[in-house]
């Protein structure tokens, strides 16, 4: 019922006396507009006759509608408080009618709340897609408004949406102008232009800008893949599956957003449900075929075979890399699929070297830990989120799987494999790197641009950067290497890893010296350098007779390694390929060259100490990067490094090395813990450094390091470095003769961090008496003067015990099937932010 003289559909305003009259009128429950106004308008002082006129006009009306019909209309209009008011006060509703309406009211409120949450999610996604910061309305406030009256919640969201539209409008206008300019000269079809315009209409401004800046119109990009719908943790995946498979089953209102896009999705869910009832090869083949069809590949080709001594059947599926943008990542496109029965709760046990694959079983869930492995789990929740997508299914599935696989699953096992994946065409290489970074690391344009700037798209450097990012992506709050956080230049561990990769390409020290010489004198704009300048620089930095000849003789070898490029103008000049990390290393190039040439001169006998006499300085071998970790905690370590940097002679270095040995034996562990303060140590970064150094020192040994990113311990970096060196070097020397594997695993058992070191060696000798004696001072099987390392490690750690953590190094029995050698466990205090 409308106010006299008011427009139809406009709710009346209720004031003063009018409210009193209406609230006491038994017939009010027959007029939906009156009820809506009564629960909406607060009582105010009566100041005019309009409200009374309305009240009298209503009271003179005859008829109205039954209260139940009024409630039904109010529910449809979203006036939930008015319905609740009627249910609490209306005497004309029977108990049965009230019970039915109460259920409908609660269902409608739930549906309204879900609709509001979905709208808020879309607003956040729109802002993110446009590259704009956005603070959405408070979730609790919006939910309360939706439960009261949907129009109020809708009005608030409309206001937020209008504000976002206003901020996006100038950006859209600018991009549309640029698109018009490109579209007039592009050779692409109208369809590709329309796709970019569709991105603009959808608010995907970041994606549209990427296409216009770096990629051809119409080229598929990661941002064009729709995100998976947000999962509500209060839902049960099995219940949602039941709604899909039983159309006659009553469905909650929020299920409307989770309907499958087509029959392929229903077929896939049906095949998955069958796995919980039928552990046969036929059920496994049916699921593999359904997955292939869902991804757009032909069906009927899958074959499942029982895996011996395993609950799994091995099948395969196609279509994951069917899209042109993804085909570079896996040329065959076929992926192994391990399908388990209803009681399977662990992933299959597989041999090393197994290609990345997928495991599916009703009892399997993706691992909660961050370590990546070649087995990726596709869960029921994943499938329920996937079946709502009508397009880009391969990329959406791969986004789930690739973040469980190591990055090598998409990037290849080595630099040459990555080069093959990227291809020789720069535009294709850029787009492929975009997909690898997005799918495996969750990175966007900022991360890829940092990689390009740092590496110049060099495959070997890119691979180092990708593997480094793999261990940091989970812990990163924002894009990796964002300029606001210092960029890649501020990541010292990354720069060090890149430097080691460049230097590792030099087969011998003279080649490395030639590279540093070329870097120190090349043109920083184009990298041009003459052979004469390189020779002059080597002679100036050394002064020894062979330095110039050795460096010049190594230049051709650098060209063969592609560290230098020969000129194409017929001269003998060279070009050093420049990229971000090479430019970063330039300031220290001359110093590196000087130290390296001095070392070469000493090793070749051109630089000798004074003849031996009674006052001769003590001699000691020069430290390798690995063995210097042993002295990380003593002052002589820094003195040795300074002397080496300035090119000190061998006699001075030998004296400093001998001094370091003495300081190490006399080091007071308590003094280490009591002096100064420290910021703790990031375990993963330190282990990666030690892994590289140890494998360089012992080429026949491989380390398997497993450590969550950003795991920190409350122990100074120098102390932990020295302790881990002693433990790892003991294992490495035991394996040095025949080679083998050392596994280092770290995990948080708050407030402790437990680091376990196992090796494939012969184990502790019988004289160790179960491991008790190896921690005694001077106990050794490694020769004269080599004992005491583990005793020292235990002593140093004991100084960093806390009231809640007893730091320790102990021997423990290894349960590993192949690493049956020595096994040591370190217990460290965790640093909790």
C-alpha positions in Angstrom: 0.0 0.0 0.0 1.4 3.4 -1.0 1.0 6.8 0.7 -1.8 9.0 -0.7 -0.4 11.1 -3.5 3.0 9.2 -3.5 4.5 7.5 -6.4 3.9 3.7 -6.7 6.6 1.6 -5.0 7.9 4.4 -2.8 7.7 3.4 0.9 5.8 5.9 3.1 7.5 7.9 5.8 6.1 7.3 9.2 6.2 10.0 11.9 5.0 10.6 15.4 1.3 9.9 15.8 1.2 8.0 12.6 3.6 5.5 14.0 1.6 5.1 17.2 -1.6 4.5 15.3 -0.1 2.1 12.8 1.8 0.1 15.5 -1.4 -0.5 17.4 -3.5 -1.3 14.3 -4.1 -5.1 14.0 -4.5 -4.9 10.2 -0.9 -3.6 9.7 0.3 -7.1 8.9 -1.6 -7.0 5.6 0.3 -4.1 4.0 4.0 -4.8 3.1 5.0 -1.2 2.6 3.6 -0.2 6.0 5.6 -3.1 7.7 8.8 -2.1 5.8 8.4 1.5 6.9 7.6 0.6 10.5 10.8 -1.4 11.0 13.0 1.0 8.9 12.1 4.5 10.2 13.1 5.6 13.7 10.3 7.3 15.8 10.6 11.1 15.6 8.8 14.0 17.2 5.6 14.7 15.3 5.8 18.1 13.6 3.2 17.9 10.8 0.1 16.3 9.6 1.4 14.2 6.8 1.9 11.1 9.0 -1.5 11.4 10.5 -3.1 11.8 7.1 -1.3 8.6 6.0 -2.4 6.8 9.1 -6.1 7.8 8.6 -6.0 6.9 5.0 -4.7 3.4 5.8 -7.2 2.9 8.6 -10.1 3.8 6.2 -8.9 1.1 3.7 -10.7 -2.2 3.6 -9.0 -5.5 2.8 -5.3 -5.8 2.4 -3.5 -9.2 1.9 -3.1 -12.2 4.0 0.0 -11.9 6.4 1.6 -15.0 4.9 1.4 -13.5 1.4 2.8 -10.3 2.7 5.8 -12.1 4.3 6.5 -13.9 1.0 6.6 -10.6 -0.8 8.8 -9.0 1.8 11.2 -12.0 1.6 11.4 -11.6 -2.1 12.1 -7.9 -1.7 14.8 -8.6 0.9 12.9 -6.8 3.8 14.0 -9.3 6.4 13.5 -7.2 9.5 9.9 -6.6 8.4 9.3 -10.3 8.2 10.9 -10.9 11.6 8.7 -8.2 13.0 5.6 -9.8 11.6 6.6 -13.3 12.8 7.0 -12.0 16.4 3.8 -9.9 16.6 1.2 -11.1 14.1 -1.6 -13.2 15.7 -3.1 -14.2 12.4 -0.2 -16.6 11.5 -0.6 -20.2 12.5 2.3 -22.2 14.1 2.8 -24.1 10.9 3.0 -20.9 8.9 5.4 -19.3 11.3 7.7 -22.4 11.3 7.8 -22.4 7.5 8.4 -18.7 7.3 11.2 -18.8 9.9 13.1 -21.4 7.8 12.6 -19.4 4.6 13.7 -16.2 6.4 17.0 -17.8 7.6 17.7 -19.3 4.2 17.1 -15.9 2.5 19.4 -14.2 5.0 22.1 -16.8 4.4 21.8 -16.3 0.6 21.9 -12.5 1.0 25.0 -12.7 3.1 26.7 -15.0 0.6 25.7 -12.6 -2.2 27.2 -9.7 -0.4 30.5 -11.5 0.3 30.7 -12.5 -3.4 30.1 -8.9 -4.4 32.8 -7.7 -2.0 35.2 -10.3 -3.4 34.5 -9.1 -6.9 35.2 -5.5 -5.9 38.5 -6.5 -4.4 39.4 -8.5 -7.5 38.4 -5.5 -9.7 40.7 -3.2 -7.8 43.5 -5.7 -7.9 43.0 -6.2 -11.7 43.1 -2.5 -12.2 46.3 -2.1 -10.1 44.5 0.1 -7.6 44.6 0.0 -3.8 41.2 -0.6 -2.3 39.8 -0.9 1.2 36.4 -2.8 1.0 33.5 -2.1 3.4 33.7 -3.9 6.7 32.6 -7.5 6.2 30.7 -7.7 9.5 28.8 -4.5 8.9 27.9 -5.5 5.4 26.7 -8.9 6.6 24.5 -7.3 9.3 23.0 -5.0 6.7 22.3 -7.9 4.3 20.5 -9.8 7.1 18.4 -6.7 7.8 17.6 -5.4 4.3 19.3 -6.3 1.1 18.6 -2.8 -0.4 20.7 -1.2 2.4 23.7 -3.5 1.7 23.3 -3.1 -2.0 23.3 0.7 -1.7 26.5 0.6 0.4 28.2 -1.7 -2.2 26.9 0.5 -5.0 28.6 3.5 -3.5 31.9 1.6 -3.1 31.6 0.4 -6.7 30.9 3.9 -8.0 34.0 5.2 -6.2 36.1 2.5 -7.7 34.7 3.2 -11.2 35.6 6.9 -10.8 39.2 6.0 -10.0 39.4 3.5 -12.9 37.8 5.8 -15.5 40.9 7.9 -16.5 43.0 4.8 -16.6 40.6 3.0 -18.9 40.4 6.1 -21.1 44.2 6.2 -21.5 44.4 2.5 -22.3 41.6 2.7 -24.8 43.4 5.5 -26.6 46.6 3.5 -26.8 44.6 0.4 -28.0 43.1 2.4 -30.8 46.6 3.4 -31.9 47.9 -0.1 -31.8 44.8 -1.7 -33.4 45.1 0.5 -36.5 48.6 -0.8 -37.3 48.4 -4.4 -35.8 48.1 -7.3 -38.2 46.0 -9.2 -35.6 42.4 -10.1 -36.4 39.4 -8.3 -35.1 39.0 -11.0 -32.5 42.3 -10.3 -30.8 41.5 -6.6 -30.6 38.1 -7.4 -29.2 39.7 -9.6 -26.5 41.8 -6.6 -25.3 38.7 -4.5 -25.3 37.0 -7.2 -23.3 39.8 -7.0 -20.7 39.2 -3.2 -20.4 35.5 -3.7 -20.1 36.1 -6.3 -17.4 38.4 -3.9 -15.5 41.5 -6.0 -16.1 43.6 -2.9 -16.5 46.9 -4.5 -15.4 46.4 -7.3 -17.9 45.4 -4.9 -20.7 48.4 -2.7 -20.0 50.7 -5.7 -20.1 49.4 -6.7 -23.5 49.8 -3.2 -24.9 53.3 -2.7 -23.4 55.1 -6.0 -24.0 52.9 -8.5 -25.8 51.0 -8.6 -29.1 47.3 -7.9 -29.2 45.4 -11.1 -28.4 48.3 -13.0 -26.9 47.1 -15.1 -23.9 48.6 -13.8 -20.6 48.3 -15.2 -17.1 46.1 -12.5 -15.8 43.4 -13.4 -18.3 42.9 -16.7 -16.5 39.9 -16.3 -14.2 40.7 -16.9 -10.5 39.1 -19.8 -8.7 36.1 -18.9 -6.6 36.8 -18.3 -2.9 36.2 -21.3 -0.8 34.3 -21.0 2.5 36.1 -23.0 5.2 32.8 -23.7 6.9 31.6 -25.8 3.9 32.1 -29.5 3.5 33.5 -30.6 0.2 31.6 -33.8 0.4 28.3 -32.0 0.9 28.9 -29.7 -2.2 29.8 -32.8 -4.2 26.5 -34.4 -3.1 24.6 -31.3 -4.4 26.2 -31.7 -7.8 25.5 -35.5 -8.1 22.0 -35.5 -6.7 19.8 -32.9 -8.4 16.8 -33.9 -6.3 18.7 -33.1 -3.1 17.6 -29.8 -1.4 20.4 -27.2 -2.1 21.3 -24.2 0.1 21.0 -20.8 -1.6 24.8 -20.3 -1.8 25.2 -23.4 -4.0 24.0 -21.3 -7.0 27.5 -19.9 -7.3 29.0 -23.4 -7.5 27.1 -24.9 -10.3 29.2 -26.8 -12.9 29.8 -24.9 -16.1 29.0 -27.9 -18.3 28.4 -31.6 -18.4 32.2 -32.4 -18.5 32.5 -31.0 -15.0 29.7 -33.2 -13.7 31.3 -36.2 -15.5 34.6 -35.4 -13.7 32.9 -35.2 -10.3 31.0 -38.4 -10.9 34.2 -40.3 -11.8 35.9 -38.9 -8.7 33.0 -40.0 -6.5 33.3 -43.5 -8.0 36.9 -43.8 -6.7 35.5 -43.9 -3.1 33.5 -47.0 -4.0 35.5 -48.8 -6.7 39.3 -49.1 -6.3 39.6 -50.9 -9.7 41.6 -50.1 -12.8 38.4 -49.3 -14.6 37.5 -46.6 -12.2 41.0 -45.1 -12.5 40.7 -45.1 -16.3 37.3 -43.5 -16.1 38.6 -40.7 -14.0 41.7 -40.2 -16.2 39.4 -40.0 -19.3 37.0 -37.6 -17.5 39.9 -35.3 -16.6 41.2 -35.3 -20.2 37.8 -34.5 -21.5 37.4 -31.7 -19.0 40.6 -30.2 -20.3 39.5 -30.4 -23.9 41.5 -33.4 -24.9 40.1 -36.6 -26.6 39.0 -39.3 -24.3 39.1 -43.1 -24.4 42.9 -43.4 -24.6 43.8 -43.8 -20.9 45.0 -47.1 -19.6 45.5 -47.9 -15.9 48.0 -50.4 -14.5 48.3 -51.5 -10.9 51.4 -50.3 -9.2 53.1 -53.2 -7.5 53.0 -53.1 -3.7 51.0 -49.9 -3.8 47.3 -48.9 -3.5 47.6 -46.8 -6.7 46.9 -47.5 -10.3 49.1 -45.6 -12.8 47.3 -43.9 -15.7 47.8 -40.7 -17.6 45.8 -37.7 -18.9 46.1 -35.1 -21.7 45.0 -31.5 -22.2 46.9 -29.8 -19.4 49.2 -28.1 -21.8 46.8 -28.0 -24.7 46.6 -24.2 -24.9 49.1 -22.6 -27.2 50.6 -20.4 -24.4 51.3 -23.5 -22.3 52.5 -25.9 -25.0 56.1 -24.7 -24.7 56.3 -25.9 -21.1 55.7 -29.5 -21.9 55.9 -30.6 -25.5 54.2 -34.0 -25.2 51.4 -32.6 -22.9 50.9 -36.0 -21.3 51.1 -36.3 -17.5 51.2 -39.5 -15.4 48.3 -39.8 -13.0 48.4 -42.0 -9.9 44.8 -42.9 -8.9 44.2 -44.4 -5.4 41.2 -46.0 -3.8 39.1 -45.0 -0.8 41.6 -45.9 1.9 44.7 -44.2 0.3 45.9 -41.4 2.5 49.6 -41.0 1.5 51.2 -40.1 -1.8 52.9 -42.9 -3.8 56.4 -44.0 -2.9 58.5 -43.3 -6.1 62.1 -43.5 -7.1 64.3 -40.4 -7.6 64.1 -38.9 -11.1 60.4 -39.5 -11.5 58.9 -36.9 -13.8 56.3 -34.5 -12.3 53.0 -36.2 -11.9 49.6 -36.0 -10.2 48.0 -38.1 -7.5 44.3 -38.4 -6.9 42.4 -40.3 -4.2 39.4 -39.5 -2.0 41.6 -39.7 1.1 44.4 -37.5 -0.3 44.9 -33.8 0.5 47.6 -31.4 -0.7 50.5 -31.3 1.8 50.4 -28.6 4.4 54.2 -28.1 4.4 56.0 -25.9 1.9 58.6 -28.4 0.5 57.9 -29.1 -3.1 58.0 -32.5 -4.7 57.3 -34.2 -8.0 53.9 -35.5 -6.7 51.1 -32.9 -6.8 47.8 -33.7 -5.3 44.5 -32.8 -6.9 41.9 -32.7 -4.2 38.1 -32.7 -4.2 38.0 -29.1 -3.2 40.2 -28.3 -6.2 37.8 -30.1 -8.5 34.8 -28.3 -7.1 36.5 -24.9 -7.7 37.5 -25.9 -11.2 34.2 -27.2 -12.6 32.6 -23.8 -12.4 35.1 -22.4 -15.0 33.9 -22.5 -18.6 37.3 -21.5 -20.1 41.1 -21.6 -19.5 40.8 -24.8 -17.5 44.3 -26.1 -18.4 45.9 -23.0 -16.9 43.7 -23.1 -13.8 44.6 -26.8 -13.1 48.2 -26.1 -13.8 48.2 -23.2 -11.4 47.1 -25.7 -8.6 49.7 -28.4 -9.6 52.7 -26.2 -10.4 52.8 -24.7 -6.9 53.3 -28.1 -5.5 55.9 -29.2 -8.0 59.5 -27.9 -8.0 60.0 -25.0 -10.4 62.1 -27.3 -12.6 58.8 -29.1 -13.6 58.1 -26.1 -15.9 61.6 -24.6 -16.3 63.6 -27.8 -17.0 66.4 -29.5 -15.0 69.2 -27.3 -16.2 70.1 -24.1 -18.1 70.0 -25.8 -21.5 66.6 -27.2 -20.8 65.3 -23.8 -19.8 66.7 -22.3 -22.9 64.8 -24.9 -25.0 61.6 -24.1 -23.1 62.0 -20.3 -23.6 63.0 -20.6 -27.3 65.0 -18.2 -29.4 62.3 -15.6 -30.1 62.5 -12.9 -27.4 58.7 -12.1 -27.3 57.9 -15.8 -26.9 60.6 -16.2 -24.3 59.1 -13.3 -22.3 55.6 -14.7 -22.4 56.8 -18.2 -21.5 58.7 -16.8 -18.5 55.6 -14.9 -17.5 53.6 -18.2 -17.4 56.3 -20.1 -15.5 56.6 -17.4 -12.9 52.8 -17.1 -12.5 52.0 -20.8 -12.4 54.9 -22.0 -10.2 55.6 -19.0 -8.0 52.5 -16.9 -8.1 54.5 -13.9 -9.4 53.2 -11.2 -11.7 54.7 -8.6 -13.9 56.9 -7.1 -11.2 58.7 -10.3 -10.5 59.2 -11.1 -14.2 60.5 -7.6 -14.9 63.0 -8.0 -12.0 64.2 -11.3 -13.5 64.6 -9.8 -16.9 66.5 -6.8 -15.6 68.8 -8.9 -13.4 69.6 -11.6 -15.9 69.1 -10.1 -19.3 67.1 -13.3 -20.0 70.3 -15.5 -19.7 68.9 -19.0 -19.1 71.5 -20.1 -16.6 71.0 -16.9 -14.5 67.2 -17.2 -14.9 67.3 -20.7 -13.5 69.3 -19.6 -10.5 66.8 -16.9 -9.9 63.8 -19.2 -10.4 65.1 -21.8 -7.9 66.0 -19.1 -5.4 62.5 -17.6 -5.7 61.0 -21.0 -5.2 62.2 -21.0 -1.6 61.0 -17.5 -1.0 57.7 -17.3 -2.8 55.6 -18.8 0.0 57.0 -16.3 2.6 56.8 -13.2 0.4 53.9 -10.9 1.3 54.2 -8.9 -1.9 55.7 -9.4 -5.3 59.3 -10.7 -5.1 62.0 -8.0 -5.6 59.5 -5.2 -5.6 61.2 -1.8 -5.9 59.5 -0.7 -2.7 61.3 -3.5 -0.8 64.8 -2.8 -2.3 64.5 -4.8 -5.5 66.7 -7.7 -6.4 69.8 -5.5 -5.9 69.0 -5.4 -2.1 68.9 -9.2 -1.9 72.6 -10.0 -1.1 72.1 -13.7 -1.0 70.6 -13.6 -4.5 73.4 -11.4 -5.9 76.0 -13.8 -4.4 74.3 -16.8 -6.0 74.3 -15.1 -9.4 77.9 -14.2 -9.0 78.8 -17.8 -8.2 76.9 -19.0 -11.3 78.9 -16.6 -13.6 82.2 -17.5 -12.0 81.4 -21.2 -12.2 81.4 -21.0 -16.0 85.1 -20.3 -16.0 86.9 -23.7 -16.1 90.1 -22.4 -14.5 91.3 -19.4 -12.5 93.0 -17.7 -15.5 89.6 -17.6 -17.3 88.0 -16.1 -14.2 90.7 -13.5 -14.1 90.2 -12.7 -17.7 86.4 -12.2 -17.1 87.0 -9.9 -14.2 89.6 -7.9 -16.2 87.1 -7.5 -19.1 84.4 -6.4 -16.7 86.6 -3.9 -14.9 87.4 -2.0 -18.2 84.4 -2.6 -20.5 82.1 0.2 -21.6 79.1 0.3 -19.3 76.7 1.3 -22.1 77.4 -1.4 -24.7 79.9 -3.7 -23.0 82.6 -3.1 -25.7 86.2 -3.9 -24.7 89.5 -4.3 -26.6 91.9 -7.2 -26.0 94.6 -4.6 -25.5 92.7 -3.0 -22.6 92.1 -6.3 -21.0 95.9 -7.2 -21.1 96.9 -3.8 -19.8 94.4 -4.1 -16.9 95.8 -7.6 -15.9 99.4 -6.3 -16.0 98.5 -3.2 -13.9 96.7 -5.3 -11.3 99.5 -7.9 -11.0 102.9 -6.9 -12.2 103.9 -10.6 -12.6 105.4 -11.7 -15.9 102.7 -14.2 -16.8 99.5 -12.3 -15.8 99.1 -10.5 -19.2 99.7 -13.6 -21.3 97.5 -15.9 -19.2 94.6 -13.5 -19.3 94.8 -12.8 -23.0 95.1 -16.5 -23.7 91.9 -17.1 -21.9 89.7 -14.6 -23.8 88.9 -17.1 -26.6 87.7 -19.6 -24.0 85.4 -17.0 -22.6 84.0 -16.4 -26.0 83.3 -20.1 -26.3 81.5 -20.0 -23.0 79.5 -17.0 -24.2 80.8 -14.9 -21.4 82.3 -12.7 -24.1 81.1 -12.1 -27.7 83.5 -11.5 -30.6 83.0 -8.3 -32.6 81.2 -8.6 -36.0 83.1 -5.6 -37.6 86.2 -7.6 -38.5 88.3 -6.4 -35.5 89.5 -8.5 -32.6 87.5 -6.5 -30.1 85.0 -8.1 -27.8 81.7 -7.3 -26.1 80.8 -8.4 -22.6 77.0 -9.1 -22.4 75.7 -6.7 -19.8 72.7 -7.3 -17.5 71.7 -6.0 -14.1 73.8 -8.4 -12.0 76.9 -7.9 -14.2 76.6 -4.2 -13.8 76.2 -4.7 -10.0 79.5 -6.6 -9.9 81.4 -4.0 -11.8 82.5 -1.8 -8.9 84.4 -4.7 -7.2 85.8 -6.2 -10.4 89.3 -4.7 -10.2 89.7 -5.8 -6.6 88.6 -9.4 -7.5 91.1 -9.4 -10.4 93.9 -8.3 -8.2 93.3 -10.9 -5.5 92.9 -13.7 -8.1 96.1 -12.8 -10.0 98.1 -12.7 -6.7 96.8 -16.2 -5.8 97.7 -17.5 -9.3 101.2 -16.1 -9.0 101.7 -17.7 -5.6 100.4 -21.1 -6.8 102.8 -21.0 -9.8 105.8 -20.1 -7.8 106.2 -16.6 -9.0 105.5 -15.3 -5.5 107.4 -17.0 -2.8 108.0 -16.4 0.9 111.5 -15.6 2.2 113.9 -18.5 2.7 113.2 -20.7 5.7 115.1 -19.8 8.9 114.5 -20.0 12.6 112.2 -16.9 12.5 110.2 -18.1 9.5 106.5 -17.4 9.8 104.4 -20.5 10.2 102.9 -22.0 7.0 99.4 -23.2 6.5 97.4 -24.0 3.3 95.3 -21.3 1.9 91.7 -21.6 2.9 89.1 -22.7 0.4 85.6 -21.0 0.6 84.3 -24.2 2.2 87.0 -24.6 4.9 87.0 -21.0 5.9 83.5 -21.6 7.4 85.4 -23.4 10.2 86.8 -20.1 11.4 83.7 -18.0 11.0 83.6 -17.1 14.7 87.2 -16.0 15.4 88.6 -12.5 14.8 91.4 -13.9 12.6 88.7 -14.8 10.1 88.0 -11.2 9.3 91.7 -10.3 9.3 92.4 -13.2 6.8 89.6 -12.0 4.5 90.9 -8.4 4.6 94.5 -9.5 3.9 93.3 -11.7 1.0 91.3 -8.8 -0.5 94.2 -6.5 -0.5 96.5 -9.1 -2.0 98.7 -10.0 1.0 101.6 -12.4 0.3 101.4 -16.1 1.2 103.6 -15.6 4.3 101.1 -13.2 5.9 98.1 -15.4 4.9 99.8 -18.4 6.4 100.5 -16.5 9.7 96.9 -15.4 9.9 95.7 -19.0 9.2 97.8 -20.3 12.0 96.5 -17.6 14.3 93.0 -18.6 13.5 93.7 -22.2 14.5 95.0 -21.0 17.9 92.0 -18.6 18.4 89.6 -21.4 17.5 91.0 -23.8 20.1 90.9 -21.0 22.8 87.5 -19.6 21.8 85.2 -19.1 24.9 81.6 -20.2 23.9 80.1 -18.2 26.8 81.8 -15.0 25.4 80.2 -15.6 22.0 76.7 -15.5 23.6 77.4 -12.6 25.9 78.8 -10.1 23.5 76.6 -7.7 21.5 73.3 -8.6 20.0 72.2 -10.4 16.8 69.2 -10.5 14.6 69.0 -14.3 14.3 69.8 -16.4 11.3 67.7 -17.4 8.3 68.4 -21.1 8.1 67.4 -21.7 4.4 69.7 -19.0 3.0 72.7 -20.3 5.1 72.1 -23.9 4.0 71.9 -22.9 0.3 75.3 -21.2 0.7 76.9 -24.1 2.5 75.4 -26.6 0.0 77.1 -24.9 -3.0 80.4 -24.6 -1.2 80.4 -28.2 0.1 79.6 -29.6 -3.4 82.4 -27.4 -4.9 84.8 -28.8 -2.3 83.6 -32.4 -2.7 82.4 -32.8 -6.3 81.6 -36.5 -5.8 79.0 -35.6 -3.1 75.5 -34.3 -3.4 73.5 -32.5 -0.7 69.7 -32.8 -0.4 68.7 -29.7 1.5 65.0 -29.4 2.7 64.2 -26.3 4.7 61.1 -24.1 4.8 61.7 -20.6 3.7 62.1 -17.9 6.3 62.8 -20.3 9.1 64.9 -18.4 11.6 66.9 -19.4 14.7 68.1 -17.3 17.6 71.7 -18.1 17.0 74.3 -15.7 15.3 74.9 -16.5 11.7 78.7 -17.0 12.3 78.1 -19.5 15.1 75.6 -21.5 13.1 77.8 -21.5 10.1 80.7 -22.9 12.1 78.6 -25.5 13.7 77.0 -26.7 10.5 80.4 -26.8 8.8 81.8 -29.2 11.4 78.7 -31.5 11.1 78.7 -31.5 7.3 82.4 -31.7 6.8 82.5 -34.8 9.0 79.9 -36.4 6.8 81.6 -35.2 3.6 85.0 -36.6 4.5 83.4 -40.0 5.3 81.9 -40.1 1.8 84.8 -38.4 -0.1 86.4 -41.6 -1.4 83.4 -43.1 -3.1 80.8 -40.3 -3.2 77.3 -40.3 -1.8 74.5 -38.2 -0.5 74.0 -36.0 2.6 70.5 -35.0 3.5 69.9 -31.9 5.6 66.3 -31.4 6.8 65.1 -28.5 9.0 61.7 -28.0 10.6 60.0 -26.0 13.2 58.9 -27.8 16.4 58.2 -24.5 18.2 59.9 -23.3 20.3 62.6 -25.4 18.8 64.1 -25.8 15.3 65.3 -29.3 14.6 68.0 -29.8 11.9 68.8 -33.4 11.0 71.8 -34.5 9.0 72.0 -38.0 7.5 74.5 -39.5 5.1 74.8 -42.6 2.9 78.3 -43.4 4.3 79.5 -46.4 6.4 78.2 -44.9 9.7 80.0 -44.3 12.9 83.0 -46.6 13.7 82.7 -49.2 16.4 85.2 -47.2 18.5 82.6 -44.4 18.7 80.6 -46.5 21.2 77.2 -45.7 19.8 78.1 -42.1 19.2 78.9 -41.1 22.7 82.7 -40.7 22.1 82.5 -38.5 19.0 81.8 -35.4 21.1 84.8 -35.9 23.4 87.7 -33.3 23.0 90.3 -34.5 20.6 88.4 -37.7 19.5 88.9 -38.3 15.8 89.3 -40.8 13.0 90.3 -38.1 10.6 94.0 -37.9 11.4 96.4 -35.9 13.6 95.1 -32.4 14.5 91.6 -32.9 13.0 89.7 -33.9 16.1 87.4 -31.8 18.3 85.1 -30.3 15.7 81.9 -32.0 17.0 83.0 -31.3 20.6 83.4 -27.6 19.7 80.0 -27.6 17.9 78.2 -28.9 20.9 80.0 -26.5 23.2 79.1 -23.5 21.0 75.5 -24.4 20.8 75.2 -25.0 24.5 76.0 -21.3 25.0 72.7 -20.4 23.2 70.3 -22.4 25.3 67.2 -20.6 26.4 64.8 -21.2 29.3 62.5 -23.2 26.9 65.1 -24.8 24.6 68.1 -27.0 25.5 70.4 -26.6 22.5 72.2 -29.8 21.6 73.9 -31.9 19.0 73.1 -35.6 19.4 73.4 -38.9 17.4 70.1 -40.5 16.5 69.2 -43.7 14.7 68.3 -43.1 11.0 65.0 -44.6 9.7 65.8 -43.6 6.1 65.7 -46.5 3.6 69.0 -45.5 1.9 70.7 -42.9 4.2 71.9 -45.4 6.8 75.2 -43.7 7.7 75.8 -41.3 10.5 72.8 -39.3 11.6 73.1 -36.1 13.8 70.3 -33.9 15.2 70.8 -30.3 16.1 68.3 -28.6 18.4 68.2 -24.8 18.1 66.0 -22.1 19.6 63.5 -20.7 17.1 63.3 -17.0 16.5 59.7 -16.1 16.5 58.8 -12.6 15.1 
